């Protein structure tokens, strides 16, 4: 009995040692296999990339394309180019395309009137393709001109690996021979996962109101007299649409499907003050795009936290003060103006070290600040370096997080007499120093 108890004790101890080898982060990584051809997970505030798989592979984006159309629609609203209550003309082409319900559409009539808001809601909730084209024609005069704007905006936003050939995300062959000028009859919109995440990042940053509509699970569209369409959001992770896919905190953003693209989804969710953006491309089924998105988001929320790495008023050890030229005081202390927050893997808070960069343009030729100096005057930046395993990457190269270093007090300019006495004192100090050097030379 005693021998058997000893065997059980050894077994339990061995199991405990095995489990202790796996930190939460290691366990997450070891078990984290994503069934998607390409995927990315990004912190929506900093642009920090938390996970990536083939993120630069250029693939068809299907209706995720509509994020760019939504960006341009919201931009046109904000710049006063169009208004929410403005009526939208329905062209013959838009009318004909809208009747193809297999392409995700709401039927549009030419003897009815629709506002920008109504059509925009059908785009953001139901991914209505003809509605997208109708808004493109309203804003730019033609879909061809709108597509030109899409590509120009893509360049402006630094998407890099992308090409837009239409406003909806359909393959051009589905556009009834009316594909935009200058594009191939069988062309399809393409982006990399990184470019798609950049687009979503900018859409959320510049027009966060996009989520007010993207988060609506269901809404009725009035197509005409006695003709109503129930628009169910294609984002099944929103609560109540498909309960098996309900995901806490999800409120966007855009699904997509074509034969070439497969099933794809750009999602965004917020928990405990941290918003994440996920992209999965070429999953097998509609269900899979949400299952894989849940894996991505779970990985982010379970393993990373927005945390305050440095407090406001932090003084870096290597640069607590800066010299002041011609001031009543010879130096001034400096510190951080605001806390420095970062997205940190749980348990790795101590692996981030501050790096000080003083703005040389704020210094004089002698390397000091010229008096007078005002409290709160910006003199540099503190950023962070990561000393753990792996690299820290961002959507954009210049997104490395940091906070401003500022002066802590006013320093008035010294009066002429004080400056004169300093000059005299400095002169005699140099004389005595030279004399001392000479004397030391005699006895060396």
Secondary structure, 3 states (H helix, E strand, C coil): CHHHHHHHHHHHHHHHHHHHCCCHHHHHHHCCCCCCCEEEEEECCCCEEEEEECCCCCEECHHHHHHHHHHHHHHHHHCCCCCCCCECCCCHHHHHHHCCHHHCCCCCCCCCCCEHHHHHHHHHHHCCHHHHHHHHHHHHCCHHHHHHHHHHHHHHCCCCCEECCCCCCCCHHHCCCCCCCCCCCCCCCEECHHHHHHHHHHHHHHCCCHHHHHCCCEEEEEEECCEEEEEECCCCCCCCCCHHHCCCCEEEEEEEEECCCEEEEEEEEEECCEEEEEEEEEECCHHHHHHHHHHHHHHHHHHEEEEEEECCCCCCCCCCEEEEECECCCEEEEEECCCEEEEEECCCHHHEEEEEEECHHHCCCCCCEECCECCCCEEEEEEEEECCCCCCCECCHHHCCEEEEEECCCECECCHHHHHHHHHHHHHHHHHHHHHHHHHHHCC
